[in-house]
């Protein structure tokens, strides 16, 4: 972009690096603009790790910068001379990360970090320089980079940079570049490098970097893990800030467990499969059949159990065992489907080992941190929303509390480092508050979120993640206190939090921030919808607007998590219900269809999750009601059949737990077939449902059985009314009354006969029985009357001719 000269600043009486744009006639307006932007960007940052600007000006039409002169070499030159040790590399990356975090806090993205733009002074200090491609995080359209324009150096640019999608630039973009520098410091080469520019860009976009340890076996595992986390293709999988990266590097240098996790084997396989679909299909056909038939899931489980049971002998010290549990073993457990017997057993055994390891905690701070991390990751498995039960949530609460206790013990002996433990403690308290809120322990949840807020308030110079946690604690506080606040007070607090979220978003997109904004929108919709009538004008319109806001936050491009997809579907379904009441049928139908498609995709991807399937069944019932109301009975039949397919899968997975859902499917199919006048088909489904209920003697199932018997009686009474003969009709009525008598006997045993007629299905059955018995008596009387007035031909006397003549 220009030339740099060593010069003497006459006023300052010191050497400076004088950067001057090339000759005016050959300089484009965009180049001049970026030169001026560099001066503004660097001037906004005051940090010892950033090369300072003493003066910016223009001479004879040529802009210039008088910058700090650093006596030393660039990292690129240092690398050509000698490859640094892993520890030296980590220290350099720590300095770069801290300098870049200062830039981000000032609202500046560097966008062109590489070894040649980092100076290593003679005294060892690191200086980041060359901000020619810097961009303000909150900049609008006035900036010169357009979507599709690729800027930066391909070997060090993040995939979103390589793709030219400007709106995806965030602090994670610079984090990727720092990771690429770390990769080169460890291996002597950048992650991707070819003689061809476009080929390098394609590698950045599509390929995974070679493991640094394959190129340099001396690279420590934790440092490799940190490096590869920085180089994740998706920004949300990287460190969300340079501060988070710096903290993990600091952990490595202090021989503490790092936060980054190694990429599991199955995820590596998935990434490879996406890049090589043809080979994947061939491999799947030939290998999966053999593996499934011979080894199956049990082989993986057995390996995990054996490794765990032999762990004391396999690892030389408790620290190594802790490291293995956190980075290897527990992620492998997470690979198993949630709620499975194998996973439950492995979690239980792992917890036993953690309890044994805790005996060594007092003498080993590093081990304590590993154990805390292990409990934390076990809790994440136990609290997976797709497999949530009260039992699993209670187990997760216990694991989180174990983590919290270890962090509190560490803080007591941490001295000056105690402040660094406040943020992880606060985060755990917030997770505990969310779980206890789900479990109905509201007072406990309030106490936990209050403690979290106090911890966060005591952190000096809070970083972006700390501010986000503070906002999350604020949202939880409103959620827990909403019954004690007026509707307007709840909305005012939510709006204030939403404004603060918007301010935080100026520093880059974040999936966690977008999800928080969505949750705030949902909370505001709840407040308006449940408020007293007349509190808000056009209340349903306000509910719709808040729900639409929530969907827009969930739909942001950075959101890829399956749990977010699930929440998207829930919100779309709810908005469809609101719009249906507002007579916006077309839009409601579209939203509900999108919700069903999302939920059906999740159910196919994670068929073991009862939470997903139950939610899908609810959506299908919502669509079925709309189709019956139109009516579109052919579409309703298809929806009811899909409902039965998924409910049957649930039933087969756990007949005792999901019997009622399968019965309900048969009942819905019977209702649709009855409306279609397919009485025989309707009767078949009701008989199936009745048989299911007869096989379960529980009180709940007996009540369901009584209702099904009454429904079957109604169907018998209705089905042949138009086309049956009198004897056939009488027979149907007698059968219907018999089913009603059985229904009434069950209700009497359940002691529901004493309820008022308006509430009790018992009295509905009594009324129906009376109606049918009355019809039976009328049919019998009618038959008798016909018998009296009709004289059989054999008993008639022959008519006399006279009489006949007289007639």
URBELQUI-V919412 format. One record per pair of residues at least 24 apart in sequence whose ideal C-beta (glycine too) atoms are under 10 Angstrom apart, sorted by the first residue. I is the first residue (numbers start at 1). GAP is how many residues later the second one is. Records with the same first field share a line. If there is no record, write none. Layout:
I=GAP / GAP
//
This chain:
1=26 / 30 / 31 / 33 / 34 / 37 / 129 / 131 / 132
2=25 / 29 / 33 / 36 / 60 / 61 / 62 / 63 / 130
3=61
4=61 / 63 / 65 / 125 / 126
5=59
6=63 / 65
7=57 / 59 / 62
8=61
9=45 / 46 / 57 / 60
11=43 / 44 / 55
12=42 / 43 / 54
14=40 / 52 / 54 / 55
15=53 / 54 / 56
16=36 / 37 / 38 / 39 / 49 / 50 / 51 / 52 / 53
17=34 / 36 / 37 / 48 / 49 / 50 / 51 / 52 / 53 / 102 / 112
18=37 / 46 / 47 / 48 / 49 / 51
19=34 / 37 / 44 / 45 / 46 / 47 / 48 / 110 / 111 / 113
20=39 / 42 / 43 / 44 / 45
21=37 / 40 / 41 / 42 / 43 / 44
22=40
23=38 / 39
24=36 / 37 / 38 / 39
25=36
27=34 / 35 / 36
29=115
30=114 / 115 / 119
31=32 / 101 / 113
32=26 / 29 / 30 / 31
33=110 / 111
34=97 / 98 / 99 / 100 / 101 / 109 / 110 / 111 / 117
35=27 / 28 / 29 / 30 / 97
36=27 / 29
37=71 / 94 / 95 / 96 / 97 / 98 / 99 / 102 / 106 / 107
38=25 / 27 / 29 / 91 / 92 / 93 / 94 / 95 / 96
39=24 / 25 / 26 / 28 / 92
40=68 / 91 / 94 / 96
41=62 / 65 / 66 / 67 / 68 / 69 / 90 / 91 / 92 / 93 / 94 / 95
42=25 / 26 / 61 / 64 / 66 / 86 / 87 / 88 / 89 / 92
43=63 / 88
44=58 / 59 / 61 / 62 / 63 / 64 / 87 / 90 / 92
45=54 / 55 / 57 / 58 / 59 / 60 / 61 / 62 / 63 / 65 / 83 / 86 / 89
46=56 / 60
47=51 / 52 / 53 / 54 / 55 / 56 / 58 / 59 / 80 / 81
48=47 / 50 / 51 / 54 / 77 / 78 / 79
49=45 / 46 / 47 / 48 / 49 / 50 / 51 / 52 / 53 / 54 / 69 / 76 / 77 / 78 / 79
50=48 / 49 / 50 / 52 / 53 / 56 / 58 / 60 / 76 / 77 / 78 / 79 / 81
51=48 / 66 / 67 / 68 / 76 / 77 / 78 / 79 / 80
52=75 / 77
53=78
65=66
67=62 / 63
68=51 / 59 / 61
69=50
70=49 / 50 / 51 / 52 / 55 / 56 / 57 / 59
71=48 / 50 / 51 / 52
72=47 / 48 / 49 / 50 / 51 / 52 / 53 / 54 / 55
73=46 / 47 / 48 / 49
74=40 / 41 / 42 / 43 / 44 / 45 / 46 / 53 / 55 / 56
75=39 / 40 / 41 / 42 / 43 / 44 / 45 / 51 / 106 / 109 / 110
76=38 / 39 / 40 / 41 / 42 / 44 / 105 / 108
77=38 / 39 / 42 / 43
78=37 / 40 / 41 / 42 / 107
79=36 / 37 / 41 / 102 / 105 / 106 / 109 / 110
80=35 / 108
82=106
83=101 / 102 / 103 / 104 / 105 / 133 / 135
84=36 / 101 / 102 / 104
85=100 / 101 / 133
86=96 / 99 / 100 / 126 / 130 / 132 / 133 / 134 / 136 / 137 / 138 / 166
87=133 / 136 / 165 / 166
88=36 / 97
89=92 / 93 / 94 / 95 / 96 / 97 / 98 / 130 / 134 / 138 / 160
90=92 / 95 / 96 / 130 / 132 / 133 / 136 / 137 / 158 / 159 / 160 / 162 / 163
91=33 / 35 / 158 / 162
92=26 / 28 / 32 / 34 / 89 / 90 / 93 / 157
93=25 / 33 / 85 / 86 / 88 / 89 / 92 / 93 / 130 / 133 / 134 / 137 / 152 / 153 / 155 / 156 / 159
94=32 / 151 / 152 / 153 / 154 / 155 / 156 / 158 / 159
95=25 / 29 / 30 / 31 / 32 / 33 / 151 / 154
96=30 / 31 / 32 / 78 / 81 / 82 / 85 / 86 / 146 / 149 / 150 / 153
97=29 / 77 / 78 / 81 / 85 / 133 / 142 / 144 / 145 / 146 / 147 / 148 / 149 / 150 / 151 / 152 / 153
98=28 / 30 / 144 / 145 / 147 / 148 / 151 / 152
99=27 / 28 / 29 / 30 / 79 / 143 / 147
100=28 / 71 / 74 / 75 / 77 / 78 / 141 / 142 / 143 / 145 / 146
101=70 / 73 / 74 / 140 / 141 / 142 / 143 / 144 / 145 / 146 / 362 / 363
102=26 / 140 / 141
103=25 / 28 / 31 / 34 / 68 / 71 / 139
104=33 / 66 / 67 / 70 / 71 / 137 / 138 / 139 / 359 / 360 / 403 / 404
105=32 / 66 / 136 / 137 / 138 / 356 / 358 / 359 / 402
106=30 / 31 / 401
107=28 / 29 / 30 / 31 / 32 / 399 / 400 / 401
108=26 / 27 / 28 / 29 / 31 / 66
109=24 / 25 / 26 / 27 / 28 / 30 / 60 / 61 / 62 / 64 / 65 / 398 / 399
110=24 / 25 / 42 / 63 / 64 / 67 / 68 / 132
111=24 / 34 / 40 / 41 / 42 / 46 / 47 / 50 / 58 / 62 / 63 / 66
112=39 / 40 / 41 / 44 / 45 / 49 / 62 / 65
113=39 / 40 / 43 / 44 / 60 / 61 / 62 / 63 / 64 / 65 / 66 / 67 / 68
114=38 / 39 / 41 / 42 / 43 / 63 / 66 / 67 / 70 / 76
115=38 / 40 / 41 / 65 / 66 / 69 / 70 / 75
116=37 / 40
117=36 / 39 / 60 / 64
118=60 / 63
128=50
133=28
135=31 / 34 / 38
136=370
137=32 / 33 / 34 / 368 / 369 / 370 / 371
138=365 / 367 / 368 / 369 / 370
139=27 / 30 / 367
141=25
145=24
150=47 / 48 / 51
152=25
153=24 / 27 / 37 / 44 / 47
154=36 / 38 / 39 / 40 / 42 / 43 / 44 / 45 / 46 / 47 / 48 / 49 / 50
155=25 / 28 / 29 / 34 / 35 / 36 / 37 / 38 / 39 / 42 / 45 / 46 / 48 / 49
156=24 / 25 / 27 / 28 / 34 / 35 / 36 / 37 / 48
157=35 / 43 / 44 / 47
158=46 / 72 / 73 / 74 / 75 / 77 / 80
159=42 / 45 / 46 / 47 / 72 / 73 / 74 / 75 / 76
160=44 / 45 / 73 / 74 / 75 / 397
161=40 / 43
162=30 / 36 / 38 / 39 / 40 / 41 / 42 / 43 / 44
163=38 / 41 / 42
164=37
165=392
167=342 / 390
168=67 / 340 / 341 / 389 / 390
169=66 / 339 / 340
170=65 / 66 / 68 / 70 / 71 / 337 / 338 / 339 / 340 / 388
171=64 / 67 / 68 / 69 / 70 / 71 / 72 / 73 / 74 / 293 / 336 / 337 / 338 / 339
172=58 / 60 / 62 / 63 / 64 / 65 / 66 / 67 / 68 / 69 / 70 / 72 / 73 / 336 / 337 / 338 / 386
173=62 / 65 / 335
174=56 / 67 / 68 / 71 / 334
175=54 / 55 / 56 / 57 / 60 / 63 / 64 / 65 / 66 / 67 / 69 / 70
176=28 / 54 / 55 / 56 / 57 / 59 / 62 / 63
177=53 / 54
178=49 / 52 / 53 / 60 / 61 / 64 / 67 / 68 / 71
179=30 / 47 / 48 / 49 / 50 / 51 / 52 / 53 / 59 / 60 / 66
180=24 / 29 / 47 / 50 / 51
181=46 / 49
182=30 / 41 / 42 / 44 / 45 / 46 / 48 / 49 / 63 / 67
183=26 / 27 / 29 / 32 / 36 / 41 / 44 / 45 / 47 / 48
184=28 / 43
185=27 / 34 / 38 / 42
186=26 / 27 / 29 / 30 / 32 / 33 / 34 / 37 / 38 / 41
187=24 / 25 / 26 / 27 / 28 / 29 / 32 / 37 / 40
188=27 / 28
189=26
191=36 / 37 / 39 / 40
192=39
204=27 / 29
205=28
206=27 / 65 / 68 / 69
207=26 / 64 / 65 / 68
208=24 / 25 / 55 / 60 / 63 / 64 / 67
211=51 / 52 / 57
220=32 / 38
221=37 / 41 / 102 / 106 / 107
222=26 / 27 / 29 / 30 / 33 / 34 / 35 / 36 / 38 / 40 / 101 / 105
223=25 / 26 / 29 / 30 / 35 / 37
224=36 / 38
225=27 / 33 / 34 / 35 / 36 / 37 / 38 / 102
226=25 / 26 / 32 / 33 / 34
227=33
228=32 / 33 / 34 / 35
229=29 / 30 / 31 / 32 / 33 / 34
230=30
232=31
233=38
234=277 / 324 / 326
235=273 / 274 / 275 / 276 / 322 / 323
236=273 / 274 / 275 / 276 / 278 / 321 / 322 / 323 / 324 / 325
237=26 / 30 / 274 / 323
239=226
240=223 / 224 / 225 / 228 / 268 / 269 / 270 / 271 / 272 / 273
241=222 / 223 / 224 / 266 / 267 / 269
242=221 / 222
243=220 / 221 / 222 / 223
244=219 / 220 / 221
246=217
247=173 / 176 / 216 / 218
250=170
251=115 / 118 / 169
254=111 / 112 / 163
255=64 / 110 / 111
256=109 / 110 / 112 / 113 / 114 / 117
257=62 / 65 / 66 / 69 / 70 / 109 / 110 / 111 / 112 / 113 / 114 / 115 / 116 / 117
258=65 / 68 / 69 / 111 / 115
259=67 / 114 / 165
260=67
261=65 / 66 / 67 / 69 / 70 / 73 / 112 / 116
262=64 / 65 / 66 / 69
263=68
264=64 / 67 / 68 / 70 / 71
265=63 / 66 / 67 / 70
266=34 / 65 / 66 / 68 / 69
267=64 / 68
297=38 / 39 / 40 / 43 / 45
298=44
300=32 / 35 / 36 / 42
301=31 / 32 / 35 / 39 / 40 / 41 / 42 / 44 / 45
302=40
303=29
304=24 / 25 / 26 / 28 / 29 / 31 / 32 / 38 / 39 / 41 / 42 / 45 / 46
305=37 / 40 / 41 / 44
307=25
308=24 / 25 / 38 / 41 / 42 / 44 / 45
309=40 / 44
311=39 / 42 / 46
312=41 / 44 / 45
317=43 / 47 / 50
318=38 / 39 / 41 / 42 / 43 / 45 / 46 / 48 / 49 / 52 / 53
319=38 / 41 / 45 / 47 / 48 / 50 / 51
320=47 / 50
321=32 / 35 / 36 / 39 / 46 / 49 / 50 / 53
322=31 / 32 / 35 / 38 / 39 / 42 / 44 / 45 / 46 / 47 / 48 / 49 / 50 / 51 / 52
323=43 / 44 / 47 / 50 / 51
324=46 / 50
325=25 / 28 / 29 / 32 / 45 / 46 / 48 / 49 / 50 / 52 / 53
326=43 / 44 / 45 / 46 / 47 / 48 / 49 / 50 / 51
327=43 / 46 / 47 / 50
329=24 / 45 / 48
330=24 / 43 / 44 / 45 / 46 / 47 / 48 / 50 / 51
331=46 / 50
333=44 / 45 / 48
334=43 / 44 / 46 / 47 / 50
336=45 / 272
337=47 / 49 / 50 / 269 / 270 / 271 / 272
338=43 / 44 / 45 / 46 / 47 / 48 / 49 / 50 / 54 / 268 / 270 / 271 / 273
339=43 / 45 / 47 / 48 / 49 / 50 / 53 / 269 / 270 / 271 / 272
340=47 / 268
343=38 / 39 / 41 / 44
344=37 / 38 / 47 / 48 / 51
346=35
347=31 / 34 / 35 / 45 / 48 / 52
348=47
350=24 / 25 / 27 / 28 / 31
351=24 / 27 / 31 / 44 / 47 / 48 / 51
354=24 / 45 / 48 / 52
355=47
358=44 / 47 / 48
361=45 / 48 / 49
362=47 / 51
365=44 / 45 / 48 / 49 / 52
367=39
368=38 / 39 / 41 / 42 / 45
369=37 / 38 / 41 / 52 / 55
370=36
371=31 / 32 / 35
372=30 / 31 / 32 / 33 / 34 / 35 / 37 / 38 / 49 / 52 / 56
373=30 / 33 / 51
374=25 / 28 / 29 / 32
375=24 / 25 / 26 / 27 / 28 / 29 / 30 / 31 / 32 / 53
376=24 / 26 / 27 / 28 / 30 / 31 / 48 / 51 / 52 / 55
377=26
378=24 / 25
379=24 / 49 / 52 / 53 / 56
380=51
382=53
383=48 / 51 / 52 / 55
384=179 / 225 / 227
385=53 / 177 / 178 / 181 / 182 / 224 / 226 / 227
386=176 / 177 / 180 / 216 / 220 / 222 / 223 / 224 / 225 / 226
387=219 / 221 / 222 / 223 / 224 / 225
388=47 / 50 / 221 / 222 / 223
389=221 / 222 / 268
390=48 / 49 / 50
393=41 / 42 / 43 / 45 / 46
394=41 / 42 / 45 / 47
396=35 / 36 / 39 / 43
397=34 / 35 / 38 / 39 / 41 / 42 / 44 / 47
400=28 / 29 / 31 / 32 / 35 / 36 / 48
401=27 / 28 / 31 / 47
402=26
403=24 / 25 / 28 / 29
404=24 / 25 / 27 / 28 / 44 / 47
419=36 / 39 / 40 / 41
420=39
421=34
422=30 / 32 / 33 / 34 / 35 / 36 / 37 / 38 / 44
423=29 / 32 / 33 / 36 / 39 / 40 / 42 / 43 / 46
424=31
425=26 / 27 / 30 / 31
426=25 / 26 / 27 / 28 / 29 / 30 / 31 / 32 / 33 / 40 / 43 / 44 / 46 / 47
427=25 / 28 / 29 / 38 / 39 / 42 / 45 / 46
428=24
429=24 / 25 / 26 / 27 / 40 / 44 / 47
430=25 / 26 / 39 / 40 / 42 / 43 / 45 / 46
431=41
433=39 / 40 / 43 / 44 / 46 / 47
434=38 / 42 / 45
436=44
437=39 / 42 / 43
442=37 / 38 / 39 / 41
443=37
445=31 / 32 / 34 / 35
446=30 / 31 / 34 / 35
447=33
448=25 / 28 / 32
449=24 / 25 / 26 / 27 / 28 / 30 / 31 / 32
450=26 / 27 / 30
452=24 / 25
453=24
464=40 / 43 / 44 / 46 / 49
465=45 / 47 / 48
467=33 / 34 / 36 / 37 / 40 / 46
468=32 / 33 / 36 / 42 / 44 / 45 / 48
469=43 / 47
470=27 / 30 / 34
471=25 / 26 / 27 / 29 / 30 / 32 / 33 / 41 / 42 / 45 / 46 / 49
472=25 / 29 / 40 / 41 / 43 / 44 / 47 / 48
473=24
474=26 / 27 / 42 / 46
475=26 / 41 / 42 / 44 / 45 / 48
476=43 / 47
478=42 / 45 / 46 / 49
479=40 / 41 / 43 / 44 / 47
482=41 / 44 / 45 / 48
483=47
485=42
486=41 / 45 / 46 / 49
487=37 / 40 / 41 / 43 / 44 / 45 / 48 / 49 / 52
488=39 / 43 / 47 / 48
489=38
490=33 / 34 / 36 / 37 / 38 / 41
491=32 / 33 / 36 / 37 / 40 / 45 / 51 / 55
493=27 / 30 / 31 / 34
494=25 / 26 / 27 / 28 / 29 / 30 / 33 / 52
495=25 / 29
497=26
498=26 / 51
501=52
508=50
509=47 / 48 / 49 / 50
510=46 / 48
511=45 / 47 / 48 / 49 / 50 / 53
512=46
513=40 / 43 / 45
514=38 / 39 / 40 / 41 / 42 / 43 / 44 / 45 / 50
515=35 / 38 / 39 / 41 / 44 / 46 / 48 / 49 / 52
516=37
517=32 / 33 / 35 / 36 / 37 / 39
518=29 / 31 / 32 / 33 / 34 / 35 / 36 / 37 / 38 / 41 / 46 / 49 / 50 / 53
519=31 / 34 / 35 / 48
520=26 / 29 / 30 / 33
521=24 / 25 / 26 / 27 / 28 / 29 / 30 / 31 / 32 / 33 / 50
522=24 / 25 / 27 / 28 / 29 / 31 / 32 / 45 / 48 / 49 / 52
523=27
524=25 / 26
525=24 / 25 / 46 / 49 / 50 / 53
526=48
529=45 / 49
540=38 / 39 / 41 / 42
541=37 / 41
543=31 / 32 / 35 / 36 / 38 / 39
544=31 / 34 / 35 / 37 / 38 / 40 / 43
545=30
546=25 / 29 / 32
547=24 / 25 / 27 / 28 / 29 / 30 / 31 / 32 / 44
548=24 / 27 / 30 / 31 / 43
550=24 / 25
551=24 / 40 / 43
562=39 / 40 / 43 / 44 / 47 / 50
563=39
565=33 / 34 / 36 / 37 / 40 / 47
566=32 / 33 / 36 / 40 / 43 / 45 / 46 / 49
567=31
568=26 / 27 / 30 / 31
569=25 / 26 / 27 / 28 / 29 / 30 / 31 / 32 / 33 / 43 / 46 / 47 / 50
570=25 / 28 / 29 / 45 / 48 / 49
571=24
572=24 / 25 / 26 / 27 / 47
573=25 / 26 / 42 / 45 / 46 / 49 / 50
574=48
576=43 / 46 / 47 / 50
577=45 / 49
580=42 / 45 / 46 / 49
585=41 / 44 / 45
588=34 / 38
589=34 / 37 / 38
592=27 / 28 / 30 / 31 / 34
593=26 / 30
595=24 / 27 / 28
596=24 / 26 / 27 / 43 / 46
599=47
600=42 / 46
603=43 / 46 / 47
604=42
607=39 / 42 / 43 / 46
608=41 / 45
610=39 / 40 / 43 / 44 / 47 / 48 / 51
612=34
613=33 / 34 / 36 / 37 / 40 / 45 / 48
614=32 / 33 / 36 / 44 / 47
616=26 / 27 / 30 / 31 / 34
617=25 / 26 / 27 / 29 / 30 / 33 / 41 / 44 / 47 / 48 / 51
618=25
619=24
620=24 / 25 / 26 / 27 / 45 / 48
621=43 / 44 / 47
624=44 / 47 / 48
625=43
627=45
628=40 / 43 / 44 / 47
631=41 / 44 / 45
633=39 / 40 / 42 / 43 / 44 / 45
634=38 / 42
635=37
636=32 / 33 / 35 / 36 / 37 / 39 / 40
637=31 / 32 / 35 / 36 / 38 / 39 / 41 / 44
638=34
639=29 / 33
640=25 / 26 / 27 / 28 / 29 / 30 / 31 / 32 / 33 / 45
641=24 / 27 / 28 / 31
643=25 / 26
644=24 / 25 / 41 / 44
651=41
655=37 / 40 / 41
656=40 / 42
659=30 / 33 / 34 / 36 / 37 / 39 / 41 / 42 / 45
660=29 / 32 / 33 / 36 / 40 / 41 / 44
662=26 / 27 / 30
663=25 / 26 / 27 / 28 / 29 / 30 / 33 / 38 / 41 / 42 / 44 / 45
664=25 / 40
665=24
666=24 / 25 / 26 / 42
667=37 / 40 / 41 / 44
670=38 / 41 / 42 / 45
671=40 / 44
673=42
674=37 / 40 / 41 / 44 / 45
677=41 / 42 / 45
678=41
679=36 / 37 / 39 / 40 / 41
680=35 / 39
682=29 / 30 / 33 / 36 / 37
683=29 / 32 / 33 / 36
685=30
686=25 / 26 / 27 / 28 / 29 / 30 / 53
687=25
690=49 / 52
693=53
699=50 / 51
700=50
702=44 / 45 / 47 / 48
703=43 / 44 / 47 / 49 / 58
704=42
705=37 / 38 / 41
706=34 / 36 / 37 / 38 / 39 / 40 / 41 / 42 / 43 / 44 / 46 / 55 / 56 / 59
707=36 / 39 / 40 / 54 / 57 / 58
708=31 / 35
709=27 / 29 / 30 / 31 / 32 / 33 / 34 / 35 / 36 / 37 / 38 / 56
710=26 / 29 / 30 / 32 / 33 / 34 / 36 / 37 / 51 / 52 / 54 / 55 / 58 / 59
711=28 / 32
712=24 / 27 / 28 / 30 / 31
713=24 / 25 / 26 / 27 / 28 / 29 / 30 / 52 / 55 / 56 / 59
714=25 / 26 / 50 / 51 / 54 / 58
715=24
716=24 / 56
717=51 / 54 / 55 / 58
721=54
726=53 / 54 / 56 / 57 / 60
727=52 / 56
729=46 / 47 / 50
730=45 / 46 / 49 / 50 / 53
732=40 / 44
733=38 / 39 / 40 / 42 / 43 / 46
734=38 / 39 / 42
736=32 / 33 / 36 / 37 / 39 / 40
737=31 / 32 / 33 / 35 / 36 / 39
739=26 / 30
740=25 / 26 / 28 / 29 / 30 / 31 / 32 / 33
741=24 / 28
743=25 / 26
744=25
//
